[in-house]
Amino acid sequence: MFKADYEKIIETICEYKGITSKQLCEILRDKDCKYTFFLLMKKYGVEFENVTNDLNTISKKQMVYNYKKAKEKFLINKKFREMYLRIDDEVKNII
């Protein structure tokens, strides 16, 4: 995946939350957005190493843990699943 696509995913999530892409740390504070972020990164083939380079605050171990929690939440929580699917549709249209 190209870095431009990776940035488009971030911009789409930021747009959904109503924040600028410069406030990326805000995404990581909101669990739903953080989990959506990790699911989309995995779906669109972004390597965890690329994300750890951009987000120095997260280790690979934390990223794997967050991805597992995101999968669980996707299966359990209908509201989260709908939010994820809505953002995923927007990302598909952009990419």
KOLGU-4560 file (N, C-alpha, C; in nm, 3 decimals, padded with zeros to 5 digits):
<recs>
<n_xx: 00.084 n_yy: -00.118 n_zz: 00.000 ca_xx: 00.000 ca_yy: 00.000 ca_zz: 00.000 c_xx: 00.088 c_yy: 00.123 c_zz: 00.000 mol: A seq: 1 type: MET>
<n_xx: 00.052 n_yy: 00.220 n_zz: -00.077 ca_xx: 00.127 ca_yy: 00.344 ca_zz: -00.083 c_xx: 00.098 c_yy: 00.430 c_zz: 00.039 mol: A seq: 2 type: PHE>
<n_xx: 00.194 n_yy: 00.513 n_zz: 00.074 ca_xx: 00.177 ca_yy: 00.601 ca_zz: 00.189 c_xx: 00.059 c_yy: 00.694 c_zz: 00.168 mol: A seq: 3 type: LYS>
<n_xx: 00.033 n_yy: 00.733 n_zz: 00.044 ca_xx: -00.080 ca_yy: 00.821 ca_zz: 00.015 c_xx: -00.212 c_yy: 00.755 c_zz: 00.057 mol: A seq: 4 type: ALA>
<n_xx: -00.226 n_yy: 00.624 n_zz: 00.033 ca_xx: -00.348 ca_yy: 00.554 ca_zz: 00.074 c_xx: -00.358 c_yy: 00.549 c_zz: 00.226 mol: A seq: 5 type: ASP>
<n_xx: -00.246 n_yy: 00.527 n_zz: 00.290 ca_xx: -00.240 ca_yy: 00.525 ca_zz: 00.437 c_xx: -00.286 c_yy: 00.660 c_zz: 00.492 mol: A seq: 6 type: TYR>
<n_xx: -00.241 n_yy: 00.768 n_zz: 00.431 ca_xx: -00.281 ca_yy: 00.902 ca_zz: 00.475 c_xx: -00.429 c_yy: 00.927 c_zz: 00.448 mol: A seq: 7 type: GLU>
<n_xx: -00.482 n_yy: 00.872 n_zz: 00.340 ca_xx: -00.625 ca_yy: 00.888 ca_zz: 00.310 c_xx: -00.711 c_yy: 00.820 c_zz: 00.416 mol: A seq: 8 type: LYS>
<n_xx: -00.667 n_yy: 00.706 n_zz: 00.465 ca_xx: -00.740 ca_yy: 00.637 ca_zz: 00.572 c_xx: -00.743 c_yy: 00.725 c_zz: 00.696 mol: A seq: 9 type: ILE>
<n_xx: -00.628 n_yy: 00.782 n_zz: 00.731 ca_xx: -00.621 ca_yy: 00.869 ca_zz: 00.848 c_xx: -00.710 c_yy: 00.991 c_zz: 00.829 mol: A seq: 10 type: ILE>
<n_xx: -00.707 n_yy: 01.053 n_zz: 00.711 ca_xx: -00.790 ca_yy: 01.170 ca_zz: 00.685 c_xx: -00.939 c_yy: 01.136 c_zz: 00.694 mol: A seq: 11 type: GLU>
<n_xx: -00.978 n_yy: 01.019 n_zz: 00.647 ca_xx: -01.119 ca_yy: 00.980 ca_zz: 00.652 c_xx: -01.166 c_yy: 00.962 c_zz: 00.795 mol: A seq: 12 type: THR>
<n_xx: -01.084 n_yy: 00.900 n_zz: 00.878 ca_xx: -01.121 ca_yy: 00.882 ca_zz: 01.019 c_xx: -01.127 c_yy: 01.018 c_zz: 01.088 mol: A seq: 13 type: ILE>
<n_xx: -01.031 n_yy: 01.105 n_zz: 01.059 ca_xx: -01.030 ca_yy: 01.238 ca_zz: 01.119 c_xx: -01.153 c_yy: 01.317 c_zz: 01.077 mol: A seq: 14 type: CYS>
<n_xx: -01.191 n_yy: 01.306 n_zz: 00.950 ca_xx: -01.310 ca_yy: 01.374 ca_zz: 00.901 c_xx: -01.434 c_yy: 01.323 c_zz: 00.973 mol: A seq: 15 type: GLU>
<n_xx: -01.442 n_yy: 01.193 n_zz: 00.994 ca_xx: -01.555 ca_yy: 01.133 ca_zz: 01.064 c_xx: -01.566 c_yy: 01.187 c_zz: 01.207 mol: A seq: 16 type: TYR>
<n_xx: -01.449 n_yy: 01.202 n_zz: 01.272 ca_xx: -01.446 ca_yy: 01.252 ca_zz: 01.411 c_xx: -01.452 c_yy: 01.404 c_zz: 01.419 mol: A seq: 17 type: LYS>
<n_xx: -01.434 n_yy: 01.473 n_zz: 01.306 ca_xx: -01.439 ca_yy: 01.618 ca_zz: 01.306 c_xx: -01.311 c_yy: 01.683 c_zz: 01.358 mol: A seq: 18 type: GLY>
<n_xx: -01.198 n_yy: 01.619 n_zz: 01.335 ca_xx: -01.070 ca_yy: 01.676 ca_zz: 01.377 c_xx: -00.978 c_yy: 01.682 c_zz: 01.256 mol: A seq: 19 type: ILE>
<n_xx: -00.868 n_yy: 01.758 n_zz: 01.269 ca_xx: -00.772 ca_yy: 01.767 ca_zz: 01.159 c_xx: -00.677 c_yy: 01.649 c_zz: 01.166 mol: A seq: 20 type: THR>
<n_xx: -00.614 n_yy: 01.619 n_zz: 01.054 ca_xx: -00.521 ca_yy: 01.506 ca_zz: 01.050 c_xx: -00.397 c_yy: 01.533 c_zz: 01.134 mol: A seq: 21 type: SER>
<n_xx: -00.371 n_yy: 01.658 n_zz: 01.167 ca_xx: -00.258 ca_yy: 01.691 ca_zz: 01.254 c_xx: -00.286 c_yy: 01.648 c_zz: 01.398 mol: A seq: 22 type: LYS>
<n_xx: -00.411 n_yy: 01.625 n_zz: 01.431 ca_xx: -00.450 ca_yy: 01.582 ca_zz: 01.565 c_xx: -00.466 c_yy: 01.430 c_zz: 01.570 mol: A seq: 23 type: GLN>
<n_xx: -00.377 n_yy: 01.360 n_zz: 01.506 ca_xx: -00.385 ca_yy: 01.214 ca_zz: 01.496 c_xx: -00.389 c_yy: 01.148 c_zz: 01.633 mol: A seq: 24 type: LEU>
<n_xx: -00.324 n_yy: 01.206 n_zz: 01.730 ca_xx: -00.324 ca_yy: 01.147 ca_zz: 01.865 c_xx: -00.463 c_yy: 01.140 c_zz: 01.923 mol: A seq: 25 type: CYS>
<n_xx: -00.553 n_yy: 01.228 n_zz: 01.879 ca_xx: -00.691 ca_yy: 01.225 ca_zz: 01.926 c_xx: -00.759 c_yy: 01.095 c_zz: 01.884 mol: A seq: 26 type: GLU>
<n_xx: -00.724 n_yy: 01.044 n_zz: 01.767 ca_xx: -00.781 ca_yy: 00.917 ca_zz: 01.721 c_xx: -00.743 c_yy: 00.806 c_zz: 01.817 mol: A seq: 27 type: ILE>
<n_xx: -00.620 n_yy: 00.809 n_zz: 01.861 ca_xx: -00.571 ca_yy: 00.701 ca_zz: 01.947 c_xx: -00.628 c_yy: 00.708 c_zz: 02.088 mol: A seq: 28 type: LEU>
<n_xx: -00.681 n_yy: 00.821 n_zz: 02.127 ca_xx: -00.743 ca_yy: 00.832 ca_zz: 02.260 c_xx: -00.884 c_yy: 00.775 c_zz: 02.262 mol: A seq: 29 type: ARG>
<n_xx: -00.953 n_yy: 00.784 n_zz: 02.150 ca_xx: -01.089 ca_yy: 00.731 ca_zz: 02.138 c_xx: -01.079 c_yy: 00.584 c_zz: 02.095 mol: A seq: 30 type: ASP>
<n_xx: -01.124 n_yy: 00.495 n_zz: 02.182 ca_xx: -01.107 ca_yy: 00.351 ca_zz: 02.155 c_xx: -01.174 c_yy: 00.308 c_zz: 02.025 mol: A seq: 31 type: LYS>
<n_xx: -01.294 n_yy: 00.357 n_zz: 01.998 ca_xx: -01.363 ca_yy: 00.316 ca_zz: 01.876 c_xx: -01.283 c_yy: 00.356 c_zz: 01.752 mol: A seq: 32 type: ASP>
<n_xx: -01.233 n_yy: 00.478 n_zz: 01.751 ca_xx: -01.154 ca_yy: 00.524 ca_zz: 01.636 c_xx: -01.021 c_yy: 00.451 c_zz: 01.628 mol: A seq: 33 type: CYS>
<n_xx: -00.961 n_yy: 00.426 n_zz: 01.743 ca_xx: -00.834 ca_yy: 00.354 ca_zz: 01.744 c_xx: -00.853 c_yy: 00.214 c_zz: 01.687 mol: A seq: 34 type: LYS>
<n_xx: -00.958 n_yy: 00.146 n_zz: 01.729 ca_xx: -00.982 ca_yy: 00.011 ca_zz: 01.680 c_xx: -01.019 c_yy: 00.013 c_zz: 01.531 mol: A seq: 35 type: TYR>
<n_xx: -01.097 n_yy: 00.111 n_zz: 01.489 ca_xx: -01.129 ca_yy: 00.125 ca_zz: 01.347 c_xx: -01.002 c_yy: 00.147 c_zz: 01.266 mol: A seq: 36 type: THR>
<n_xx: -00.914 n_yy: 00.232 n_zz: 01.319 ca_xx: -00.786 ca_yy: 00.261 ca_zz: 01.255 c_xx: -00.706 c_yy: 00.132 c_zz: 01.233 mol: A seq: 37 type: PHE>
<n_xx: -00.696 n_yy: 00.049 n_zz: 01.335 ca_xx: -00.617 ca_yy: -00.074 ca_zz: 01.323 c_xx: -00.682 c_yy: -00.175 c_zz: 01.228 mol: A seq: 38 type: PHE>
<n_xx: -00.814 n_yy: -00.184 n_zz: 01.230 ca_xx: -00.882 ca_yy: -00.275 ca_zz: 01.137 c_xx: -00.862 c_yy: -00.232 c_zz: 00.992 mol: A seq: 39 type: LEU>
<n_xx: -00.872 n_yy: -00.101 n_zz: 00.967 ca_xx: -00.853 ca_yy: -00.051 ca_zz: 00.831 c_xx: -00.708 c_yy: -00.067 c_zz: 00.785 mol: A seq: 40 type: LEU>
<n_xx: -00.615 n_yy: -00.045 n_zz: 00.876 ca_xx: -00.474 ca_yy: -00.062 ca_zz: 00.840 c_xx: -00.447 c_yy: -00.206 c_zz: 00.798 mol: A seq: 41 type: MET>
<n_xx: -00.503 n_yy: -00.299 n_zz: 00.871 ca_xx: -00.485 ca_yy: -00.441 ca_zz: 00.840 c_xx: -00.555 c_yy: -00.476 c_zz: 00.708 mol: A seq: 42 type: LYS>
<n_xx: -00.677 n_yy: -00.426 n_zz: 00.691 ca_xx: -00.755 ca_yy: -00.458 ca_zz: 00.571 c_xx: -00.686 c_yy: -00.408 c_zz: 00.444 mol: A seq: 43 type: LYS>
<n_xx: -00.630 n_yy: -00.289 n_zz: 00.450 ca_xx: -00.569 ca_yy: -00.230 ca_zz: 00.331 c_xx: -00.419 c_yy: -00.257 c_zz: 00.321 mol: A seq: 44 type: TYR>
<n_xx: -00.370 n_yy: -00.349 n_zz: 00.402 ca_xx: -00.234 ca_yy: -00.398 ca_zz: 00.385 c_xx: -00.122 c_yy: -00.309 c_zz: 00.435 mol: A seq: 45 type: GLY>
<n_xx: -00.152 n_yy: -00.219 n_zz: 00.526 ca_xx: -00.046 ca_yy: -00.135 ca_zz: 00.582 c_xx: 00.031 c_yy: -00.218 c_zz: 00.684 mol: A seq: 46 type: VAL>
<n_xx: 00.161 n_yy: -00.224 n_zz: 00.669 ca_xx: 00.245 ca_yy: -00.300 ca_zz: 00.761 c_xx: 00.250 c_yy: -00.228 c_zz: 00.895 mol: A seq: 47 type: GLU>
<n_xx: 00.248 n_yy: -00.306 n_zz: 01.003 ca_xx: 00.256 ca_yy: -00.247 ca_zz: 01.136 c_xx: 00.385 c_yy: -00.167 c_zz: 01.154 mol: A seq: 48 type: PHE>
<n_xx: 00.492 n_yy: -00.207 n_zz: 01.084 ca_xx: 00.619 ca_yy: -00.135 ca_zz: 01.096 c_xx: 00.605 c_yy: 00.008 c_zz: 01.045 mol: A seq: 49 type: GLU>
<n_xx: 00.526 n_yy: 00.026 n_zz: 00.937 ca_xx: 00.503 ca_yy: 00.161 ca_zz: 00.884 c_xx: 00.431 c_yy: 00.247 c_zz: 00.986 mol: A seq: 50 type: ASN>
<n_xx: 00.335 n_yy: 00.190 n_zz: 01.055 ca_xx: 00.259 ca_yy: 00.266 ca_zz: 01.153 c_xx: 00.346 c_yy: 00.300 c_zz: 01.274 mol: A seq: 51 type: VAL>
<n_xx: 00.429 n_yy: 00.206 n_zz: 01.317 ca_xx: 00.515 ca_yy: 00.234 ca_zz: 01.433 c_xx: 00.618 c_yy: 00.341 c_zz: 01.400 mol: A seq: 52 type: THR>
<n_xx: 00.658 n_yy: 00.352 n_zz: 01.273 ca_xx: 00.750 ca_yy: 00.459 ca_zz: 01.235 c_xx: 00.683 c_yy: 00.595 c_zz: 01.246 mol: A seq: 53 type: ASN>
<n_xx: 00.555 n_yy: 00.603 n_zz: 01.209 ca_xx: 00.483 ca_yy: 00.730 ca_zz: 01.215 c_xx: 00.432 c_yy: 00.761 c_zz: 01.354 mol: A seq: 54 type: ASP>
<n_xx: 00.395 n_yy: 00.659 n_zz: 01.429 ca_xx: 00.342 ca_yy: 00.678 ca_zz: 01.564 c_xx: 00.442 c_yy: 00.620 c_zz: 01.663 mol: A seq: 55 type: LEU>
<n_xx: 00.534 n_yy: 00.699 n_zz: 01.704 ca_xx: 00.641 ca_yy: 00.650 ca_zz: 01.792 c_xx: 00.591 c_yy: 00.607 c_zz: 01.929 mol: A seq: 56 type: ASN>
<n_xx: 00.469 n_yy: 00.643 n_zz: 01.965 ca_xx: 00.417 ca_yy: 00.613 ca_zz: 02.098 c_xx: 00.365 c_yy: 00.471 c_zz: 02.111 mol: A seq: 57 type: THR>
<n_xx: 00.353 n_yy: 00.399 n_zz: 01.999 ca_xx: 00.293 ca_yy: 00.266 ca_zz: 02.003 c_xx: 00.396 c_yy: 00.162 c_zz: 01.961 mol: A seq: 58 type: ILE>
<n_xx: 00.409 n_yy: 00.059 n_zz: 02.042 ca_xx: 00.500 ca_yy: -00.050 ca_zz: 02.007 c_xx: 00.426 c_yy: -00.153 c_zz: 01.921 mol: A seq: 59 type: SER>
<n_xx: 00.500 n_yy: -00.241 n_zz: 01.860 ca_xx: 00.439 ca_yy: -00.345 ca_zz: 01.776 c_xx: 00.350 c_yy: -00.436 c_zz: 01.861 mol: A seq: 60 type: LYS>
<n_xx: 00.393 n_yy: -00.464 n_zz: 01.982 ca_xx: 00.314 ca_yy: -00.549 ca_zz: 02.072 c_xx: 00.179 c_yy: -00.484 c_zz: 02.103 mol: A seq: 61 type: LYS>
<n_xx: 00.180 n_yy: -00.353 n_zz: 02.128 ca_xx: 00.055 ca_yy: -00.282 ca_zz: 02.155 c_xx: -00.035 c_yy: -00.282 c_zz: 02.032 mol: A seq: 62 type: GLN>
<n_xx: 00.026 n_yy: -00.270 n_zz: 01.914 ca_xx: -00.053 ca_yy: -00.268 ca_zz: 01.792 c_xx: -00.121 c_yy: -00.403 c_zz: 01.768 mol: A seq: 63 type: MET>
<n_xx: -00.049 n_yy: -00.510 n_zz: 01.791 ca_xx: -00.108 ca_yy: -00.643 ca_zz: 01.773 c_xx: -00.222 c_yy: -00.663 c_zz: 01.873 mol: A seq: 64 type: VAL>
<n_xx: -00.201 n_yy: -00.620 n_zz: 01.997 ca_xx: -00.304 ca_yy: -00.631 ca_zz: 02.100 c_xx: -00.427 c_yy: -00.549 c_zz: 02.060 mol: A seq: 65 type: TYR>
<n_xx: -00.406 n_yy: -00.425 n_zz: 02.014 ca_xx: -00.518 ca_yy: -00.340 ca_zz: 01.974 c_xx: -00.593 c_yy: -00.400 c_zz: 01.855 mol: A seq: 66 type: ASN>
<n_xx: -00.521 n_yy: -00.462 n_zz: 01.763 ca_xx: -00.586 ca_yy: -00.525 ca_zz: 01.649 c_xx: -00.676 c_yy: -00.641 c_zz: 01.694 mol: A seq: 67 type: TYR>
<n_xx: -00.627 n_yy: -00.721 n_zz: 01.787 ca_xx: -00.707 ca_yy: -00.832 ca_zz: 01.839 c_xx: -00.832 c_yy: -00.781 c_zz: 01.911 mol: A seq: 68 type: LYS>
<n_xx: -00.816 n_yy: -00.675 n_zz: 01.991 ca_xx: -00.931 ca_yy: -00.617 ca_zz: 02.061 c_xx: -01.030 c_yy: -00.558 c_zz: 01.961 mol: A seq: 69 type: LYS>
<n_xx: -00.979 n_yy: -00.501 n_zz: 01.853 ca_xx: -01.065 ca_yy: -00.443 ca_zz: 01.750 c_xx: -01.149 c_yy: -00.551 c_zz: 01.683 mol: A seq: 70 type: ALA>
<n_xx: -01.088 n_yy: -00.665 n_zz: 01.654 ca_xx: -01.164 ca_yy: -00.776 ca_zz: 01.594 c_xx: -01.274 c_yy: -00.823 c_zz: 01.688 mol: A seq: 71 type: LYS>
<n_xx: -01.243 n_yy: -00.833 n_zz: 01.817 ca_xx: -01.344 ca_yy: -00.875 ca_zz: 01.915 c_xx: -01.459 c_yy: -00.775 c_zz: 01.919 mol: A seq: 72 type: GLU>
<n_xx: -01.424 n_yy: -00.647 n_zz: 01.924 ca_xx: -01.527 ca_yy: -00.544 ca_zz: 01.933 c_xx: -01.613 c_yy: -00.542 c_zz: 01.807 mol: A seq: 73 type: LYS>
<n_xx: -01.552 n_yy: -00.567 n_zz: 01.692 ca_xx: -01.626 ca_yy: -00.571 ca_zz: 01.566 c_xx: -01.733 c_yy: -00.679 c_zz: 01.569 mol: A seq: 74 type: PHE>
<n_xx: -01.701 n_yy: -00.792 n_zz: 01.627 ca_xx: -01.796 ca_yy: -00.904 ca_zz: 01.633 c_xx: -01.906 c_yy: -00.882 c_zz: 01.736 mol: A seq: 75 type: LEU>
<n_xx: -01.875 n_yy: -00.810 n_zz: 01.842 ca_xx: -01.968 ca_yy: -00.797 ca_zz: 01.955 c_xx: -02.057 c_yy: -00.673 c_zz: 01.946 mol: A seq: 76 type: ILE>
<n_xx: -02.000 n_yy: -00.560 n_zz: 01.908 ca_xx: -02.067 ca_yy: -00.431 ca_zz: 01.919 c_xx: -02.125 c_yy: -00.386 c_zz: 01.784 mol: A seq: 77 type: ASN>
<n_xx: -02.257 n_yy: -00.379 n_zz: 01.776 ca_xx: -02.324 ca_yy: -00.341 ca_zz: 01.652 c_xx: -02.296 c_yy: -00.196 c_zz: 01.614 mol: A seq: 78 type: LYS>
<n_xx: -02.296 n_yy: -00.107 n_zz: 01.710 ca_xx: -02.271 ca_yy: 00.035 ca_zz: 01.683 c_xx: -02.130 c_yy: 00.054 c_zz: 01.626 mol: A seq: 79 type: LYS>
<n_xx: -02.033 n_yy: -00.014 n_zz: 01.686 ca_xx: -01.896 ca_yy: -00.006 ca_zz: 01.637 c_xx: -01.886 c_yy: -00.062 c_zz: 01.496 mol: A seq: 80 type: PHE>
<n_xx: -01.952 n_yy: -00.174 n_zz: 01.471 ca_xx: -01.949 ca_yy: -00.238 ca_zz: 01.340 c_xx: -02.006 c_yy: -00.145 c_zz: 01.233 mol: A seq: 81 type: ARG>
<n_xx: -02.116 n_yy: -00.077 n_zz: 01.265 ca_xx: -02.176 ca_yy: 00.016 ca_zz: 01.170 c_xx: -02.084 c_yy: 00.134 c_zz: 01.142 mol: A seq: 82 type: GLU>
<n_xx: -02.018 n_yy: 00.186 n_zz: 01.248 ca_xx: -01.924 ca_yy: 00.296 ca_zz: 01.230 c_xx: -01.808 c_yy: 00.252 c_zz: 01.140 mol: A seq: 83 type: MET>
<n_xx: -01.754 n_yy: 00.134 n_zz: 01.167 ca_xx: -01.642 ca_yy: 00.082 ca_zz: 01.087 c_xx: -01.683 c_yy: 00.067 c_zz: 00.941 mol: A seq: 84 type: TYR>
<n_xx: -01.799 n_yy: 00.010 n_zz: 00.915 ca_xx: -01.844 ca_yy: -00.012 ca_zz: 00.778 c_xx: -01.868 c_yy: 00.120 c_zz: 00.705 mol: A seq: 85 type: LEU>
<n_xx: -01.920 n_yy: 00.221 n_zz: 00.776 ca_xx: -01.941 ca_yy: 00.352 ca_zz: 00.717 c_xx: -01.807 c_yy: 00.415 c_zz: 00.676 mol: A seq: 86 type: ARG>
<n_xx: -01.710 n_yy: 00.409 n_zz: 00.765 ca_xx: -01.578 ca_yy: 00.466 ca_zz: 00.735 c_xx: -01.511 c_yy: 00.386 c_zz: 00.625 mol: A seq: 87 type: ILE>
<n_xx: -01.526 n_yy: 00.255 n_zz: 00.627 ca_xx: -01.466 ca_yy: 00.170 ca_zz: 00.523 c_xx: -01.523 c_yy: 00.204 c_zz: 00.386 mol: A seq: 88 type: ASP>
<n_xx: -01.654 n_yy: 00.229 n_zz: 00.378 ca_xx: -01.714 ca_yy: 00.268 ca_zz: 00.250 c_xx: -01.655 c_yy: 00.398 c_zz: 00.199 mol: A seq: 89 type: ASP>
<n_xx: -01.634 n_yy: 00.494 n_zz: 00.289 ca_xx: -01.575 ca_yy: 00.621 ca_zz: 00.249 c_xx: -01.432 c_yy: 00.601 c_zz: 00.200 mol: A seq: 90 type: GLU>
<n_xx: -01.357 n_yy: 00.517 n_zz: 00.268 ca_xx: -01.219 ca_yy: 00.489 ca_zz: 00.227 c_xx: -01.217 c_yy: 00.423 c_zz: 00.090 mol: A seq: 91 type: VAL>
<n_xx: -01.308 n_yy: 00.329 n_zz: 00.066 ca_xx: -01.315 ca_yy: 00.263 ca_zz: -00.065 c_xx: -01.340 c_yy: 00.364 c_zz: -00.176 mol: A seq: 92 type: LYS>
<n_xx: -01.427 n_yy: 00.461 n_zz: -00.151 ca_xx: -01.457 ca_yy: 00.563 ca_zz: -00.252 c_xx: -01.337 c_yy: 00.651 c_zz: -00.280 mol: A seq: 93 type: ASN>
<n_xx: -01.256 n_yy: 00.677 n_zz: -00.178 ca_xx: -01.139 ca_yy: 00.763 ca_zz: -00.195 c_xx: -01.026 c_yy: 00.688 c_zz: -00.263 mol: A seq: 94 type: ILE>
<n_xx: -01.003 n_yy: 00.566 n_zz: -00.219 ca_xx: -00.892 ca_yy: 00.487 ca_zz: -00.274 c_xx: -00.939 c_yy: 00.424 c_zz: -00.402 mol: A seq: 95 type: ILE>
</recs>
